[in-house]
Amino acid sequence: MRVRTEKGGVIRMMETDVPTDLLNFKIRHLSFFPSGAAESDAVHGPQMAVFAIMENPEVKAFKKANNIGPFGDRFMLPGNCCGGGRVIHGELDDVTVSQALDYVLQTFPGFWVYENCVSKEGERFVYFNVH
């Protein structure tokens, strides 16, 4: 386990043998919810912001090219989808997935978790959560 404190007080804890290719992938352009979105809209919480990152066409193409699941186009409303009256807005350019997740925390303080799982068959699945 490696723990480090970055500028601004961000603390990162990471297993040393976990792949970071997806975390370090640079997104050219990422849009969060339009600024006209209702502040009380029930589906603009932190997990929906993560969903917006993972559904970005560039991220999806990277995951597909690198055989990183889960795969599929089905939509399930993620847990923790409500923002308690807060909505994340904004456009980000040239940011890594990790930096985009950090941006989510500016609206929804807490921490994000990156899970990299490998099945018995060697298939790789990645999951993100904001707490």
N, C-alpha and C positions, 0 to 999 in steps of 0.2 A: 504494500500500500504506500502510495506517495501522497503527501499532503503539502500544499504550498499556498501562500497568501500572495495574491496579485495586487497591483496598484488599485487603489480604491477599496481595498478590504475584502475583495472576493476570495473566498477560500475554495480551493479545488481539492477534492479527494478522488484518487483514481488508482485502481489496480494497475500494476505495471505491465501486465500481459494482455490487456484489453485493447483490441484494435481501435484506432482513432480516425481511420480514413473517412468515415461518414461525418464525424465531428469536425474534421478539418476541411471538408469539402466546401468550396467557395461558391456561393450563390450570386449570380450576376444581378438578379433583381427579385425582390420578394415584396409582395403586397399583403398587408394585413387588412382588416375590415375597413370598408370605405368610411371616411370621416362623417358621412351622413347617417351611419348606423345608429339606431336608437340606443341610448345609454342603458336602457333597461332591458334590452333584448336578452332573452334567457340563454342564448347559445353563443355568447361571445366571451366565455371565460378562458382560463389559462389552457385547458386541454384543447379547446377549439383553436387557440393560437398555435399550439404545437401541431395540430392537425393541418393548419394553413402552411406551416413550414414543411411538413412531410408530404403534403399534396402539391407542393411547388413542382412544376414540370421538370425543372433542372434536377431537383433532389430525387424525384421519381426515376428519371433517366439514369442517374448515378447508381441508385439502388438496383435497378434492373441490370445495368451493365456489370455490376459487381455481385450479382446474385444475392442481394440482401433482402430478406423478407421482413415482415409478412407481405404477401402479394395479394392482389385482388382489387377490384373496384367497388366492392360493396361498402356501404356507408353504415356505420354504427355510431350513434351519438356517444362520444366518449364520456366517461365519468368526470366529474369536476368541470362540467361544461359551462356552468353559470359563473358569471363574473361579479356577482354581488353589486351590480350597478356600474361596474367598470368595464370599459371596452378598450381593447388595444387597437390603435390606429397606426398607420405609418407605412412608409415605403423605405425599404433598405436596399442598398446597392453594394455589391462586392463585400459581402459578409460571409463568414463561415457559418455552418449550422450551429456551432457552439456560440458564436456571437449573436445569432438570431435568438437562440434560447435565452441568452443573457438579457436581450432586449425585452423579452416577455416578462422577465422579473422586474423590470422598471415599472410595469403596470400592476403586476401581481407578485408582490414580494414573497419570497420563500426560497425554494431551491428546486433544481431540476435533476432528474435521475436518468441516466443512460444505461440500459441493460443490453448487453450483447450476449445472445444465447446461441449455442450450437447444439443441434439435435444429435441423436445417436448416429444418424445417417450422414452427419457432417453438414447439414443445412444450417445457414446462419440467419438468425432473426434478431432484429433490433427494435427495442421499445423505449419510448420516452414518457416521462411523467413529470408533472409539476406539482409540488406540494407546498 
